[in-house]
Amino acid sequence: MKPLKTKVSITLDTDLIEQLKALAEADDRSFSQYINLILKEFLAQNRGKKP
């Protein structure tokens, strides 16, 4: 069973959106899928680290 998804709304800088969309397209993913992947990787790398 796939994990459930929750719709969220965030505000991002326009230049960041453009870069992320280009990277997502190059990776053959949707914008949403790519952001999800980046956030999961970031959290995995920073697990246990204090901010």
N, CA, C and O atoms as a Tinker XYZ file with bonds, in Angstrom:
   204  protein
     1  N      0.838000   -1.184000    0.000000    73     2
     2  CA     0.000000    0.000000    0.000000    64     1     3
     3  C      0.883000    1.247000    0.000000    63     2     4     5
     4  O      1.810000    1.364000    0.802000    81     3
     5  N      0.585000    2.173000   -0.906000    73     3     6
     6  CA     1.342000    3.423000   -0.978000    64     5     7
     7  C      1.035000    4.300000    0.228000    63     6     8     9
     8  O     -0.093000    4.314000    0.720000    81     7
     9  N      2.040000    5.033000    0.704000    73     7    10
    10  CA     1.763000    5.955000    1.814000    64     9    11
    11  C      0.802000    7.058000    1.359000    63    10    12    13
    12  O      0.819000    7.482000    0.204000    81    11
    13  N     -0.019000    7.500000    2.280000    73    11    14
    14  CA    -0.965000    8.569000    1.963000    64    13    15
    15  C     -0.239000    9.887000    1.764000    63    14    16    17
    16  O      0.787000   10.148000    2.391000    81    15
    17  N     -0.768000   10.690000    0.908000    73    15    18
    18  CA    -0.205000   12.011000    0.635000    64    17    19
    19  C     -1.127000   13.076000    1.209000    63    18    20    21
    20  O     -2.343000   12.894000    1.267000    81    19
    21  N     -0.540000   14.182000    1.629000    73    19    22
    22  CA    -1.302000   15.317000    2.132000    64    21    23
    23  C     -0.948000   16.529000    1.301000    63    22    24    25
    24  O      0.227000   16.828000    1.089000    81    23
    25  N     -1.945000   17.210000    0.842000    73    23    26
    26  CA    -1.739000   18.407000    0.036000    64    25    27
    27  C     -1.359000   19.564000    0.949000    63    26    28    29
    28  O     -2.008000   19.799000    1.968000    81    27
    29  N     -0.306000   20.283000    0.581000    73    27    30
    30  CA     0.132000   21.459000    1.328000    64    29    31
    31  C      0.345000   22.613000    0.361000    63    30    32    33
    32  O      0.476000   22.419000   -0.848000    81    31
    33  N      0.375000   23.794000    0.910000    73    31    34
    34  CA     0.626000   24.982000    0.105000    64    33    35
    35  C      1.810000   25.722000    0.721000    63    34    36    37
    36  O      1.807000   26.027000    1.913000    81    35
    37  N      2.825000   26.009000   -0.102000    73    35    38
    38  CA     3.987000   26.759000    0.365000    64    37    39
    39  C      4.300000   27.864000   -0.638000    63    38    40    41
    40  O      3.886000   27.808000   -1.796000    81    39
    41  N      5.022000   28.846000   -0.181000    73    39    42
    42  CA     5.444000   29.937000   -1.052000    64    41    43
    43  C      6.947000   29.831000   -1.243000    63    42    44    45
    44  O      7.704000   29.795000   -0.274000    81    43
    45  N      7.376000   29.780000   -2.507000    73    43    46
    46  CA     8.793000   29.646000   -2.840000    64    45    47
    47  C      9.216000   30.798000   -3.744000    63    46    48    49
    48  O      8.393000   31.396000   -4.437000    81    47
    49  N     10.503000   31.096000   -3.725000    73    47    50
    50  CA    11.047000   32.107000   -4.631000    64    49    51
    51  C     10.913000   31.626000   -6.073000    63    50    52    53
    52  O     11.072000   30.438000   -6.356000    81    51
    53  N     10.625000   32.541000   -6.969000    73    51    54
    54  CA    10.424000   32.203000   -8.378000    64    53    55
    55  C     11.643000   31.523000   -8.991000    63    54    56    57
    56  O     11.505000   30.557000   -9.741000    81    55
    57  N     12.835000   32.023000   -8.674000    73    55    58
    58  CA    14.040000   31.417000   -9.246000    64    57    59
    59  C     14.233000   29.985000   -8.740000    63    58    60    61
    60  O     14.721000   29.129000   -9.477000    81    59
    61  N     13.858000   29.726000   -7.502000    73    59    62
    62  CA    13.959000   28.378000   -6.945000    64    61    63
    63  C     12.989000   27.436000   -7.655000    63    62    64    65
    64  O     13.341000   26.299000   -7.967000    81    63
    65  N     11.788000   27.901000   -7.905000    73    63    66
    66  CA    10.788000   27.095000   -8.607000    64    65    67
    67  C     11.284000   26.731000  -10.004000    63    66    68    69
    68  O     11.162000   25.582000  -10.430000    81    67
    69  N     11.830000   27.689000  -10.701000    73    67    70
    70  CA    12.337000   27.438000  -12.057000    64    69    71
    71  C     13.438000   26.384000  -12.050000    63    70    72    73
    72  O     13.455000   25.489000  -12.894000    81    71
    73  N     14.363000   26.496000  -11.086000    73    71    74
    74  CA    15.451000   25.526000  -10.986000    64    73    75
    75  C     14.920000   24.132000  -10.657000    63    74    76    77
    76  O     15.343000   23.143000  -11.255000    81    75
    77  N     13.995000   24.061000   -9.711000    73    75    78
    78  CA    13.435000   22.771000   -9.311000    64    77    79
    79  C     12.646000   22.128000  -10.441000    63    78    80    81
    80  O     12.726000   20.915000  -10.637000    81    79
    81  N     11.890000   22.918000  -11.181000    73    79    82
    82  CA    11.131000   22.378000  -12.309000    64    81    83
    83  C     12.052000   21.811000  -13.371000    63    82    84    85
    84  O     11.771000   20.757000  -13.943000    81    83
    85  N     13.151000   22.502000  -13.639000    73    83    86
    86  CA    14.117000   22.023000  -14.631000    64    85    87
    87  C     14.761000   20.719000  -14.164000    63    86    88    89
    88  O     14.915000   19.786000  -14.952000    81    87
    89  N     15.135000   20.654000  -12.893000    73    87    90
    90  CA    15.740000   19.431000  -12.349000    64    89    91
    91  C     14.737000   18.275000  -12.348000    63    90    92    93
    92  O     15.096000   17.139000  -12.657000    81    91
    93  N     13.490000   18.563000  -12.005000    73    91    94
    94  CA    12.457000   17.526000  -12.005000    64    93    95
    95  C     12.240000   16.982000  -13.411000    63    94    96    97
    96  O     12.118000   15.773000  -13.606000    81    95
    97  N     12.193000   17.878000  -14.381000    73    95    98
    98  CA    12.004000   17.442000  -15.765000    64    97    99
    99  C     13.183000   16.591000  -16.235000    63    98   100   101
   100  O     12.983000   15.571000  -16.894000    81    99
   101  N     14.392000   16.994000  -15.907000    73    99   102
   102  CA    15.583000   16.237000  -16.297000    64   101   103
   103  C     15.599000   14.853000  -15.646000    63   102   104   105
   104  O     16.167000   13.910000  -16.198000    81   103
   105  N     14.975000   14.735000  -14.474000    73   103   106
   106  CA    14.917000   13.467000  -13.744000    64   105   107
   107  C     13.638000   12.693000  -14.074000    63   106   108   109
   108  O     13.373000   11.647000  -13.481000    81   107
   109  N     12.850000   13.208000  -15.016000    73   107   110
   110  CA    11.592000   12.604000  -15.462000    64   109   111
   111  C     10.622000   12.393000  -14.296000    63   110   112   113
   112  O     10.012000   11.333000  -14.157000    81   111
   113  N     10.497000   13.429000  -13.467000    73   111   114
   114  CA     9.573000   13.408000  -12.325000    64   113   115
   115  C      8.709000   14.660000  -12.367000    63   114   116   117
   116  O      9.041000   15.649000  -13.020000    81   115
   117  N      7.601000   14.587000  -11.657000    73   115   118
   118  CA     6.782000   15.784000  -11.520000    64   117   119
   119  C      7.461000   16.715000  -10.513000    63   118   120   121
   120  O      8.325000   16.300000   -9.740000    81   119
   121  N      7.053000   17.955000  -10.544000    73   119   122
   122  CA     7.579000   18.952000   -9.609000    64   121   123
   123  C      7.367000   18.483000   -8.166000    63   122   124   125
   124  O      8.278000   18.549000   -7.341000    81   123
   125  N      6.164000   18.015000   -7.878000    73   123   126
   126  CA     5.814000   17.546000   -6.539000    64   125   127
   127  C      6.652000   16.328000   -6.130000    63   126   128   129
   128  O      7.161000   16.270000   -5.011000    81   127
   129  N      6.792000   15.367000   -7.030000    73   127   130
   130  CA     7.594000   14.175000   -6.737000    64   129   131
   131  C      9.047000   14.558000   -6.449000    63   130   132   133
   132  O      9.681000   13.993000   -5.557000    81   131
   133  N      9.559000   15.507000   -7.201000    73   131   134
   134  CA    10.957000   15.900000   -7.031000    64   133   135
   135  C     11.181000   16.600000   -5.693000    63   134   136   137
   136  O     12.169000   16.330000   -5.011000    81   135
   137  N     10.282000   17.483000   -5.318000    73   135   138
   138  CA    10.403000   18.165000   -4.024000    64   137   139
   139  C     10.319000   17.145000   -2.895000    63   138   140   141
   140  O     11.078000   17.224000   -1.929000    81   139
   141  N      9.405000   16.193000   -3.009000    73   139   142
   142  CA     9.261000   15.141000   -2.010000    64   141   143
   143  C     10.568000   14.351000   -1.870000    63   142   144   145
   144  O     11.011000   14.069000   -0.756000    81   143
   145  N     11.172000   14.001000   -2.992000    73   143   146
   146  CA    12.432000   13.266000   -2.992000    64   145   147
   147  C     13.550000   14.074000   -2.324000    63   146   148   149
   148  O     14.286000   13.544000   -1.491000    81   147
   149  N     13.676000   15.331000   -2.679000    73   147   150
   150  CA    14.712000   16.195000   -2.107000    64   149   151
   151  C     14.544000   16.315000   -0.591000    63   150   152   153
   152  O     15.518000   16.222000    0.157000    81   151
   153  N     13.312000   16.522000   -0.147000    73   151   154
   154  CA    13.070000   16.660000    1.289000    64   153   155
   155  C     13.373000   15.365000    2.043000    63   154   156   157
   156  O     13.949000   15.403000    3.131000    81   155
   157  N     12.990000   14.223000    1.477000    73   155   158
   158  CA    13.296000   12.934000    2.116000    64   157   159
   159  C     14.803000   12.730000    2.236000    63   158   160   161
   160  O     15.290000   12.304000    3.283000    81   159
   161  N     15.547000   13.032000    1.165000    73   159   162
   162  CA    17.003000   12.882000    1.187000    64   161   163
   163  C     17.633000   13.822000    2.214000    63   162   164   165
   164  O     18.542000   13.426000    2.942000    81   163
   165  N     17.155000   15.056000    2.272000    73   163   166
   166  CA    17.675000   16.026000    3.234000    64   165   167
   167  C     17.449000   15.544000    4.656000    63   166   168   169
   168  O     18.360000   15.584000    5.483000    81   167
   169  N     16.238000   15.090000    4.940000    73   167   170
   170  CA    15.919000   14.625000    6.289000    64   169   171
   171  C     16.729000   13.383000    6.663000    63   170   172   173
   172  O     17.164000   13.251000    7.807000    81   171
   173  N     16.932000   12.479000    5.713000    73   171   174
   174  CA    17.726000   11.273000    5.977000    64   173   175
   175  C     19.172000   11.635000    6.303000    63   174   176   177
   176  O     19.781000   11.036000    7.189000    81   175
   177  N     19.712000   12.604000    5.594000    73   175   178
   178  CA    21.099000   13.031000    5.819000    64   177   179
   179  C     21.259000   13.784000    7.129000    63   178   180   181
   180  O     22.341000   13.781000    7.717000    81   179
   181  N     20.204000   14.424000    7.587000    73   179   182
   182  CA    20.295000   15.275000    8.767000    64   181   183
   183  C     19.625000   14.682000   10.002000    63   182   184   185
   184  O     19.464000   15.360000   11.016000    81   183
   185  N     19.244000   13.435000    9.911000    73   183   186
   186  CA    18.600000   12.764000   11.043000    64   185   187
   187  C     19.585000   12.718000   12.204000    63   186   188   189
   188  O     20.722000   12.271000   12.055000    81   187
   189  N     19.137000   13.180000   13.341000    73   187   190
   190  CA    19.982000   13.145000   14.520000    64   189   191
   191  C     20.877000   14.365000   14.705000    63   190   192   193
   192  O     21.489000   14.537000   15.759000    81   191
   193  N     20.950000   15.202000   13.692000    73   191   194
   194  CA    21.748000   16.428000   13.798000    64   193   195
   195  C     20.904000   17.530000   14.397000    63   194   196   197
   196  O     19.725000   17.664000   14.070000    81   195
   197  N     21.500000   18.317000   15.270000    73   195   198
   198  CA    20.768000   19.448000   15.847000    64   197   199
   199  C     20.900000   20.646000   14.922000    63   198   200   201
   200  O     21.969000   20.884000   14.360000    81   199
   201  N     19.820000   21.403000   14.761000    73   199   202
   202  CA    19.873000   22.579000   13.878000    64   201   203
   203  C     20.763000   23.677000   14.430000    63   202   204
   204  O     20.909000   24.726000   13.804000    81   203
